[in-house]
Amino acid sequence: MEIRMTADEVRFLRRKVATGRYDTEAEVVHEALRLLEANEATLDAKLARLRNAVAAGIADADAGRFVDTSPERVLDRARQRIRELEA
């Protein structure tokens, strides 16, 4: 496999090897890919939880389990709650 990198990316790889933490530039790339994979898995899990929460909210609304309100009333309740917490 051949990978093209910018001059800045090459300098970054070389600096990481120069620290002694990695023996080769390939080790730096391997670690970067491992971290990317872990980050993607975390994002996928968060997205799945969000989708489930949205689906549950839609199901509740479809079943009539909701409170009919306005944005102003929501803000008023939030402001009241903040005042209570600050007291």
C-alpha positions in Angstrom: 0.0 0.0 0.0 1.2 3.5 -0.8 0.0 6.5 1.2 0.6 10.1 0.1 1.1 12.5 2.9 1.7 16.3 3.2 5.0 17.6 4.3 3.4 18.6 7.7 2.1 15.0 8.2 5.6 13.6 7.5 7.2 16.0 9.9 4.6 15.1 12.5 5.3 11.3 12.1 9.1 11.9 12.3 8.6 14.0 15.5 6.6 11.2 17.1 9.3 8.7 16.3 12.0 11.1 17.6 10.3 11.2 21.0 11.2 7.6 21.4 7.7 6.5 22.1 7.5 4.8 18.7 10.2 2.9 16.9 9.0 3.5 13.4 6.7 5.8 11.4 4.5 2.7 10.7 3.9 2.4 14.5 2.7 6.0 14.6 0.3 5.3 11.7 -0.9 2.1 13.4 -1.7 4.0 16.6 -3.4 6.8 14.7 -5.6 4.2 13.0 -6.4 2.4 16.2 -7.5 5.7 17.8 -9.6 6.6 14.7 -11.3 3.2 14.9 -12.0 3.7 18.7 -13.3 7.2 18.0 -15.6 6.0 15.2 -17.0 3.2 17.5 -17.7 5.8 20.2 -19.5 8.0 17.7 -21.5 5.1 16.3 -22.6 4.2 19.8 -23.7 7.8 20.5 -25.6 8.0 17.3 -27.4 4.7 18.0 -28.4 6.0 21.4 -29.6 9.3 19.9 -31.6 7.4 17.2 -33.2 5.2 19.9 -34.1 8.3 22.0 -35.7 10.0 19.0 -37.6 6.9 18.1 -38.9 6.6 21.7 -39.9 10.2 21.7 -41.8 9.8 18.4 -43.5 6.7 19.7 -44.5 8.6 22.9 -45.9 11.4 20.8 -47.8 9.0 18.5 -49.3 7.4 21.6 -50.4 10.7 22.9 -47.9 10.8 25.7 -46.7 14.4 25.5 -47.4 17.8 27.0 -48.7 20.5 24.6 -46.7 23.6 25.4 -45.0 26.5 23.8 -41.3 27.5 23.6 -42.0 30.4 25.9 -43.5 28.1 28.6 -40.5 25.8 28.3 -38.1 28.8 28.7 -40.2 30.1 31.6 -39.9 26.8 33.4 -36.2 26.6 32.7 -35.7 30.1 34.1 -37.7 29.2 37.2 -35.7 26.1 37.7 -32.5 28.1 37.5 -33.8 30.6 40.0 -34.6 27.7 42.4 -31.1 26.3 42.0 -29.5 29.6 42.6 -31.5 30.3 45.8 
